[in-house]
Amino acid sequence: MTTSPRVAIKTLGCKLNQYESEQIREDFEAMGFSAVAFDDEAEVYLINSCTVTHRTDRDARRLARQARRRSPSAMIIVTGCYAQMQPEVLEALEVVDLIAPNERKSELAAAAVEWLSSRGISCTPGEAVRDPERLVSRFPDNTRAFVQVQTGCDAECAYCIITKARGPSRSMGPEAAVRQARLLAESGHPEVVLVGIHLGMYGQDLPDKPTLDDLVRMICAIEPLRRLRLSSIEPREVTRGIVEMVCAGGSALDGGGEPACAGKLCRHLHIPLQSGCDATLGRMGRPYDAAFYRELVERIAAREPRVSIGADVLVGFPGETDQEFAATLDLVRELPLSYLHVFTYSERPGTRAAEMPDPVNPEVRKQRTHLLRAISEENARQFAARMVGERLEVVVETPRDEAGRLTGISDNYLRVHLEGPDLPVGSLVAVNVTAAIEGEVSGSLALPR
C-alpha cells in the first residue's frame, strides 16, 4: 500500500498569505500530497512568512528550526515576504532547503515533488484537477474564506517594507474575482472576505479601471453568497459608495437597504490611522491629516452607529514626542472606534524610517503601546455595551463549550456567545443581544435567515 507524502503548511502574517497558503495547499494536493498539521510528521514543511516586524522574522526562523528537529530528513521550504527580503539570513540557518520569493509560490509543489523524487519518494497526482487560474475551492479549517483581489502597493509610507516585498499594485480581474467568490460561497463558506495589500486601489491597474465599489456590487449579486466583508481600506479610499453599502449591510434584518448589498456586506470597516498627530503623519508619508480622519469616522458613525470601525495605530515612530503621542491618545479617545490594532514601531532595513534621526526609546515605545491597548479594550467594551438590545447577524464558528454556549462572529465584528438549540458550525443566524461583558456579547437565537 502506497502512502501519500505529507505537507505541513504554517502561515504567518496577513490575510493575503492565508489565501496564498490555500492556493499552495491545493497545488500540493493536486500533486498527490496529504495536508497535515504543522506539528505532525511530514515529508515537506512549508512556512509562508511575513516581515512586518522583527517578531514575525523571528517566528519564521523558529518554525524552520522546529521543523528540522522534528523531521531531520524532511524538506523545509520558506516562502513569503521574509524569504523575499532576507534570504541570506534564512540561508545562514542551514536548516532550510528551499527559499522562495513571493513570485515563486505557484512553483513550490512541483519543486517539492522533484526534491522528494531525488530521494526515492514518489508522488501520485491526486484525482482532483487543479483550477488553471489557481482559484481556491475551500478553506477547510475556517468558516470565513478569503479572496485576494489585489496585491502589491504603490504608496510610499516611510516605515513599510511591504512595497518592496510585494511589488507594485496588481488586481485580479473582476470576472475571476466573482468566480472565486462564487466558488467559495458554493462550497459552503457563510462569509467571504475581500483582501488586498492596498485594497482601495483595486482595479486601477486594469484596462477598464473597475473600482472596489463596482466589485463589491458584483460580488453581492452572487446568489449563493450569504455575507461579504472588506479588509483594511486606506482613509482616502473609503468612498461614499462604500460607506453607503456598509451602512446598509444590516438592512436585511431591519427591512430595506440597497438591494444588492443589504444584508450581505458586513457593517465593519477597518481604516488605518497610524497616528493622530499631523507632524507624525507627515514624517510617515501618510496622505491625510487628523482632521480628515476624524470627519470620515464621525460621518460613518453618524450614518450607522452599529458599524464597527477599527484602526491601526503605529507607536514609537522616529521623532514621536510626548506631545505628538498625546495627540494620538486624544484622537482615539474621542472617536467612535470600536477597537484598535496597536503596532510597536520596528526598524525595517531598506525603509526611509530606518534612516531617520531621533529614535524613540524601546521602553517608551512599550509604555505607549500599553496605553493604547488599554484604550482599545475600553472602546471594545463600550461598543459591545451599545449593542445590548440589538439584533445581530452571527456566523457560528465553534461548537458548544463546557458552559453549553455556541460562539460566533457578528457582521459588525463582535464575538457573540449564543444560547439556544444546537446549530452546526457555519450556520448564519439572527441573535437578540441581551448582555455585554469585556468587549463581547451574549444573546439568544432569533429567527434564522
C-alpha positions as CSV (number, residue, x, y, z in Angstrom):
1,M,0.0,0.0,0.0
2,T,1.4,3.4,-1.1
3,T,1.2,6.2,1.4
4,S,0.9,9.8,0.1
5,P,3.7,12.1,1.2
6,R,2.6,14.7,3.7
7,V,2.9,18.5,3.6
8,A,2.6,20.8,6.6
9,I,2.0,24.4,6.0
10,K,2.3,27.3,8.5
11,T,1.1,30.8,7.7
12,L,2.4,33.9,9.3
13,G,1.1,37.5,8.8
14,C,-1.6,38.9,6.6
15,K,-4.8,37.5,5.1
16,L,-3.2,37.6,1.7
17,N,-0.7,35.0,3.0
18,Q,-3.7,32.9,4.2
19,Y,-5.3,33.0,0.7
20,E,-1.9,32.1,-0.9
21,S,-1.3,29.3,1.6
22,E,-4.6,27.7,0.5
23,Q,-3.5,28.0,-3.2
24,I,-0.3,26.3,-2.2
25,R,-2.1,23.6,-0.3
26,E,-4.4,22.8,-3.2
27,D,-1.3,22.7,-5.5
28,F,0.3,20.1,-3.3
29,E,-2.9,18.1,-3.0
30,A,-3.2,18.0,-6.8
31,M,0.3,16.6,-6.9
32,G,-0.7,13.8,-4.5
33,F,0.3,15.1,-1.1
34,S,-1.8,14.9,2.0
35,A,-2.0,18.1,4.1
36,V,-1.3,17.7,7.8
37,A,-0.9,20.0,10.8
38,F,2.4,21.7,11.2
39,D,3.1,19.9,14.5
40,D,2.7,16.5,12.8
41,E,5.3,14.4,11.0
42,A,5.6,15.3,7.3
43,E,7.9,14.9,4.3
44,V,7.6,18.7,3.5
45,Y,7.3,21.6,5.9
46,L,6.4,25.0,4.3
47,I,6.4,28.3,6.2
48,N,4.7,31.2,4.4
49,S,6.5,34.1,6.1
50,C,5.9,37.7,7.0
51,T,8.4,40.5,7.6
52,V,6.3,43.3,9.0
53,T,8.1,43.2,12.4
54,H,11.2,41.7,14.0
55,R,8.8,39.3,15.8
56,T,7.5,37.7,12.6
57,D,11.0,37.3,11.2
58,R,11.9,35.5,14.4
59,D,8.8,33.3,14.2
60,A,9.8,32.1,10.7
61,R,13.3,31.2,11.9
62,R,12.0,29.4,15.0
63,L,9.5,27.4,13.0
64,A,12.1,26.3,10.5
65,R,14.4,25.1,13.3
66,Q,11.5,23.3,14.9
67,A,10.6,21.5,11.7
68,R,14.1,20.4,11.2
69,R,14.3,19.0,14.7
70,R,11.0,17.2,14.2
71,S,11.9,15.6,10.9
72,P,15.6,15.7,10.1
73,S,15.1,14.2,6.6
74,A,12.2,16.4,5.6
75,M,12.3,19.2,3.0
76,I,12.0,22.6,4.7
77,I,10.6,25.5,2.5
78,V,10.3,29.1,3.5
79,T,8.5,31.5,1.2
80,G,6.7,34.8,1.6
81,C,7.9,38.3,2.4
82,Y,10.7,37.4,4.8
83,A,12.1,35.0,2.2
84,Q,11.8,37.7,-0.3
85,M,13.6,40.4,1.7
86,Q,16.2,38.5,3.7
87,P,17.0,35.2,2.0
88,E,20.6,35.4,3.2
89,V,19.5,35.2,6.9
90,L,17.5,32.1,6.2
91,E,20.3,30.6,4.3
92,A,22.6,31.1,7.3
93,L,20.4,29.0,9.5
94,E,21.5,25.9,7.5
95,V,18.1,24.2,8.1
96,V,16.2,25.5,5.0
97,D,16.2,23.5,1.8
98,L,14.4,26.0,-0.5
99,I,14.0,29.8,0.0
100,A,11.3,31.0,-2.4
101,P,10.3,34.7,-3.1
102,N,6.6,35.5,-3.5
103,E,6.5,35.2,-7.2
104,R,7.6,31.5,-7.0
105,K,4.8,30.4,-4.7
106,S,3.0,28.7,-7.6
107,E,6.1,26.5,-8.3
108,L,6.6,25.1,-4.8
109,A,4.6,21.9,-5.1
110,A,6.4,20.9,-8.3
111,A,9.7,21.8,-6.7
112,A,8.9,19.5,-3.7
113,V,7.9,16.6,-6.0
114,E,11.3,16.9,-7.7
115,W,13.2,17.2,-4.4
116,L,11.5,14.1,-3.0
117,S,11.9,12.1,-6.2
118,S,15.6,12.6,-6.0
119,R,15.5,10.9,-2.6
120,G,13.4,8.0,-3.8
121,I,10.0,9.3,-2.6
122,S,7.3,9.3,-5.4
123,C,4.0,11.2,-5.6
124,T,0.9,10.0,-7.4
125,P,-1.1,13.0,-8.7
126,G,-4.5,13.5,-7.0
127,E,-7.8,12.8,-8.7
128,A,-8.9,16.5,-8.4
129,V,-8.0,18.7,-11.4
130,R,-6.4,21.9,-10.2
131,D,-8.1,25.1,-11.4
132,P,-5.9,26.6,-14.2
133,E,-6.4,30.1,-12.6
134,R,-5.3,28.6,-9.2
135,L,-8.6,29.6,-7.6
136,V,-9.2,28.2,-4.2
137,S,-12.0,25.7,-3.7
138,R,-12.3,25.9,0.1
139,F,-10.7,27.0,3.4
140,P,-11.1,23.7,5.2
141,D,-10.3,25.0,8.7
142,N,-12.4,28.2,8.6
143,T,-15.9,29.3,8.3
144,R,-14.5,32.5,6.8
145,A,-12.9,32.4,3.3
146,F,-10.6,35.0,1.8
147,V,-10.4,36.3,-1.8
148,Q,-7.2,38.1,-2.7
149,V,-8.4,40.6,-5.2
150,Q,-5.4,42.9,-5.1
151,T,-1.7,42.6,-4.1
152,G,1.3,45.0,-4.0
153,C,1.3,48.7,-3.2
154,D,2.4,51.9,-4.9
155,A,2.3,54.0,-1.7
156,E,5.5,55.3,-0.1
157,C,4.9,55.0,3.6
158,A,8.2,55.6,5.3
159,Y,8.0,52.7,7.7
160,C,6.8,49.9,5.4
161,I,8.9,47.3,3.7
162,I,5.9,45.5,2.1
163,T,6.0,47.7,-1.1
164,K,9.4,46.1,-1.8
165,A,8.4,42.6,-0.7
166,R,5.2,42.6,-2.8
167,G,5.9,44.9,-5.7
168,P,3.6,47.4,-7.4
169,S,-0.2,47.2,-7.1
170,R,-1.8,44.5,-9.2
171,S,-5.5,43.5,-9.3
172,M,-7.4,40.3,-10.0
173,G,-9.8,40.8,-12.9
174,P,-13.4,41.3,-11.8
175,E,-14.7,38.2,-13.6
176,A,-12.1,36.0,-11.9
177,A,-12.8,37.7,-8.5
178,V,-16.5,37.0,-8.9
179,R,-15.8,33.4,-9.9
180,Q,-13.6,32.9,-6.9
181,A,-16.2,34.3,-4.5
182,R,-18.9,32.2,-6.1
183,L,-16.7,29.1,-5.8
184,L,-16.2,29.7,-2.1
185,A,-19.8,30.5,-1.4
186,E,-21.0,27.4,-3.2
187,S,-18.5,25.3,-1.1
188,G,-20.5,26.3,2.0
189,H,-18.5,29.2,3.4
190,P,-21.0,31.6,5.1
191,E,-18.6,34.6,4.8
192,V,-16.2,35.8,2.2
193,V,-13.6,38.5,2.9
194,L,-12.1,40.6,0.1
195,V,-8.4,41.2,0.9
196,G,-5.5,43.2,-0.6
197,I,-2.3,45.0,0.4
198,H,-3.9,48.2,-0.9
199,L,-7.5,47.2,-1.3
200,G,-8.8,50.7,-2.1
201,M,-6.7,50.8,-5.2
202,Y,-8.4,47.8,-6.6
203,G,-8.8,47.9,-10.4
204,Q,-6.7,51.0,-11.1
205,D,-4.1,48.9,-13.0
206,L,-6.8,47.1,-15.1
207,P,-7.8,48.2,-18.6
208,D,-11.4,49.3,-17.7
209,K,-10.4,50.6,-14.3
210,P,-13.2,49.0,-12.3
211,T,-13.5,50.3,-8.7
212,L,-13.8,48.5,-5.4
213,D,-17.4,49.8,-5.3
214,D,-18.1,48.1,-8.6
215,L,-16.6,44.8,-7.5
216,V,-18.5,44.8,-4.2
217,R,-21.8,45.2,-6.1
218,M,-20.9,42.4,-8.5
219,I,-20.0,40.0,-5.7
220,C,-23.0,40.9,-3.6
221,A,-25.2,39.9,-6.5
222,I,-23.9,36.3,-6.3
223,E,-27.0,34.3,-5.3
224,P,-25.3,31.7,-3.0
225,L,-23.2,34.4,-1.2
226,R,-24.5,35.0,2.3
227,R,-22.1,37.5,3.7
228,L,-19.2,39.7,2.4
229,R,-16.6,41.5,4.5
230,L,-14.0,44.1,3.5
231,S,-10.5,44.0,4.9
232,S,-8.5,47.2,5.6
233,I,-9.1,50.3,3.4
234,E,-7.0,53.4,3.5
235,P,-8.8,56.6,4.7
236,R,-8.8,58.4,1.4
237,E,-10.1,55.4,-0.4
238,V,-13.2,54.9,1.7
239,T,-15.7,56.2,-0.9
240,R,-19.2,57.4,-0.2
241,G,-20.4,54.4,-2.1
242,I,-18.5,52.1,0.2
243,V,-19.9,53.9,3.2
244,E,-23.5,53.7,1.9
245,M,-23.2,49.9,1.2
246,V,-21.6,49.1,4.5
247,C,-24.2,51.1,6.4
248,A,-26.9,49.3,4.5
249,G,-25.3,45.9,5.5
250,G,-27.7,45.1,8.3
251,S,-30.8,46.2,6.4
252,A,-31.9,42.7,5.8
253,L,-32.6,42.4,9.5
254,D,-34.4,45.7,9.6
255,G,-36.1,45.5,6.1
256,G,-34.8,47.7,3.3
257,G,-31.4,48.9,2.1
258,E,-29.6,48.8,-1.2
259,P,-30.9,45.6,-2.9
260,A,-27.5,44.1,-4.0
261,C,-25.8,44.6,-0.7
262,A,-28.4,44.9,2.0
263,G,-27.9,42.0,4.4
264,K,-24.7,40.9,2.7
265,L,-22.0,43.5,3.2
266,C,-20.8,43.5,6.8
267,R,-21.2,46.6,8.9
268,H,-17.5,46.7,9.5
269,L,-14.7,49.0,8.3
270,H,-11.0,48.8,9.2
271,I,-9.4,52.2,8.4
272,P,-5.7,52.6,9.3
273,L,-4.9,55.7,11.3
274,Q,-1.3,55.2,12.3
275,S,-1.1,58.5,14.2
276,G,-3.3,61.2,15.4
277,C,-0.6,63.9,15.0
278,D,-0.2,65.7,11.7
279,A,3.5,66.1,12.1
280,T,4.0,62.4,12.7
281,L,1.7,61.6,9.8
282,G,3.8,63.8,7.6
283,R,7.1,62.0,8.5
284,M,5.3,58.7,7.9
285,G,4.3,59.8,4.4
286,R,0.6,59.3,5.1
287,P,-1.6,61.3,2.6
288,Y,-4.2,62.7,5.1
289,D,-4.3,64.6,8.3
290,A,-6.1,64.0,11.6
291,A,-9.0,66.3,10.7
292,F,-9.7,64.3,7.6
293,Y,-9.7,61.0,9.5
294,R,-11.9,62.5,12.3
295,E,-14.5,63.7,9.8
296,L,-14.6,60.4,8.0
297,V,-15.1,58.2,11.1
298,E,-17.6,60.6,12.7
299,R,-19.6,60.7,9.4
300,I,-19.8,56.9,9.2
301,A,-20.8,56.5,12.8
302,A,-23.5,59.2,12.5
303,R,-24.9,57.4,9.4
304,E,-25.0,54.0,11.2
305,P,-23.9,53.7,14.8
306,R,-23.8,49.9,14.7
307,V,-21.0,49.9,12.1
308,S,-17.8,48.6,13.7
309,I,-14.9,50.9,12.9
310,G,-11.4,49.7,13.7
311,A,-8.0,51.3,13.2
312,D,-4.3,50.5,13.0
313,V,-2.0,52.7,15.2
314,L,1.8,52.7,14.9
315,V,3.5,53.6,18.2
316,G,7.1,55.0,18.6
317,F,7.8,56.2,15.1
318,P,11.1,58.1,14.9
319,G,10.8,61.6,16.4
320,E,7.4,60.9,18.1
321,T,7.5,63.2,21.1
322,D,5.3,63.1,24.2
323,Q,3.2,65.8,22.7
324,E,2.8,64.0,19.4
325,F,1.8,60.8,21.1
326,A,-0.7,62.7,23.3
327,A,-2.4,63.9,20.1
328,T,-2.9,60.3,19.1
329,L,-4.3,59.4,22.6
330,D,-6.7,62.3,22.4
331,L,-8.0,61.4,18.9
332,V,-8.6,57.7,19.6
333,R,-10.3,58.5,22.9
334,E,-12.6,61.0,21.2
335,L,-13.5,59.0,18.1
336,P,-16.2,56.2,18.0
337,L,-13.7,53.5,17.2
338,S,-14.7,50.0,18.3
339,Y,-11.2,48.6,18.5
340,L,-7.5,49.3,17.7
341,H,-4.7,47.2,16.3
342,V,-1.7,48.7,18.0
343,F,1.7,48.1,16.5
344,T,5.0,49.0,18.1
345,Y,7.4,50.5,15.6
346,S,10.0,48.1,14.4
347,E,13.0,49.3,12.3
348,R,12.9,47.7,8.8
349,P,16.2,47.9,6.9
350,G,15.6,49.5,3.5
351,T,12.8,51.8,4.6
352,R,13.2,55.6,4.9
353,A,12.2,55.5,8.5
354,A,15.2,53.2,9.4
355,E,17.5,56.2,8.5
356,M,15.5,58.8,10.4
357,P,17.0,60.5,13.5
358,D,15.6,60.7,17.0
359,P,14.5,57.0,17.5
360,V,12.1,56.5,20.4
361,N,13.5,54.6,23.4
362,P,12.2,51.0,23.2
363,E,10.8,51.2,26.8
364,V,8.9,54.3,25.9
365,R,7.5,52.5,22.8
366,K,6.4,49.7,25.0
367,Q,4.7,52.0,27.6
368,R,2.8,53.9,24.8
369,T,1.7,50.6,23.3
370,H,0.2,49.5,26.7
371,L,-1.7,52.8,27.0
372,L,-3.2,52.5,23.5
373,R,-4.2,48.9,24.1
374,A,-5.9,49.8,27.3
375,I,-8.0,52.4,25.3
376,S,-8.7,49.7,22.7
377,E,-10.1,47.4,25.4
378,E,-12.3,50.2,26.8
379,N,-13.6,51.1,23.3
380,A,-14.4,47.5,22.7
381,R,-16.4,47.3,26.0
382,Q,-18.3,50.5,25.1
383,F,-19.2,49.3,21.6
384,A,-20.4,45.9,22.9
385,A,-22.5,47.6,25.6
386,R,-24.2,49.7,22.9
387,M,-25.3,46.5,21.1
388,V,-27.4,45.2,24.0
389,G,-31.0,45.1,22.8
390,E,-29.9,44.9,19.2
391,R,-30.5,42.0,16.8
392,L,-27.2,40.9,15.1
393,E,-26.4,38.5,12.3
394,V,-24.0,35.9,13.5
395,V,-21.9,33.1,11.9
396,V,-21.5,30.2,14.3
397,E,-17.7,29.5,14.4
398,T,-17.3,26.9,17.3
399,P,-19.4,24.1,18.7
400,R,-20.8,24.2,22.2
401,D,-18.3,24.9,25.0
402,E,-18.4,23.5,28.6
403,A,-21.0,26.1,29.5
404,G,-23.3,24.9,26.7
405,R,-22.8,28.1,24.6
406,L,-22.1,28.4,20.9
407,T,-19.7,31.1,19.8
408,G,-19.7,33.2,16.6
409,I,-18.8,36.5,14.9
410,S,-21.4,39.1,14.1
411,D,-21.5,41.1,10.9
412,N,-20.2,44.1,12.9
413,Y,-17.2,42.1,14.2
414,L,-18.3,41.2,17.7
415,R,-17.7,37.9,19.4
416,V,-21.1,36.5,20.3
417,H,-22.0,33.8,22.8
418,L,-25.2,32.2,21.9
419,E,-27.7,30.2,24.0
420,G,-30.4,28.1,22.4
421,P,-30.7,25.0,20.2
422,D,-27.7,23.2,18.8
423,L,-26.5,24.6,15.5
424,P,-23.8,23.4,13.1
425,V,-20.7,25.4,12.7
426,G,-21.2,27.7,9.7
427,S,-24.8,28.5,10.4
428,L,-25.9,32.1,9.8
429,V,-28.4,33.2,12.4
430,A,-30.0,36.2,13.9
431,V,-29.3,36.8,17.6
432,N,-31.0,39.1,20.1
433,V,-28.3,40.6,22.2
434,T,-29.1,40.5,25.9
435,A,-25.7,41.2,27.7
436,A,-22.2,42.5,27.1
437,I,-19.0,41.8,29.1
438,E,-15.4,42.6,28.4
439,G,-16.0,43.6,24.7
440,E,-18.1,40.6,23.8
441,V,-21.8,40.0,23.8
442,S,-24.2,37.2,24.5
443,G,-27.8,36.5,23.5
444,S,-30.5,34.2,22.4
445,L,-31.4,32.8,19.0
446,A,-33.9,34.9,17.0
447,L,-35.3,33.8,13.6
448,P,-32.7,32.3,11.2
449,R,-32.2,33.7,7.7
